[in-house]
Every structure is written in C-alpha cells, then in structure tokens.
C-alpha cells in the first residue's frame, strides 16, 4: 500500500502499525515523538493498535520547550 510519511510517498506493507513505522523510519527519541495520521493525533499508547491504511498521511512532530 502507499502512504505519505513526512511529505514523501512510500510503499509499505499492508497491516503496518504506527509503532512499526516509527521503528522502520528510525525516528530519533521515539518516546518523545508525537504522530499524526491524516492530521489526527495518535495517542502514544495507541501506536501498537493503530493500523495504517492505503493513502494515509503520517507526520512525526517534536515539541520543544524554550524561551524565557
């Protein structure tokens, strides 16, 4: 199936979960990543159960603190 990951179209296996995609994409600090699928936030506890579908768009987001 085809999905878009961080703006890049990719061919991936059917039944791919968000958790496996995080591993496959070698996401740095996966414990701190926020994932959206089709602009909907996926709870970190749901990564294992969230199965991606053909045509999905996935983004990895990192929130950084800072300022004064």
Beta strands, then each sheet from edge to edge (+ up, - down):
strand 1: 2-5
strand 2: 8-11
strand 3: 34-37
strand 4: 40-42
strand 5: 57-61
sheet 1: 2+ 1- 5- 3+ 4-
end
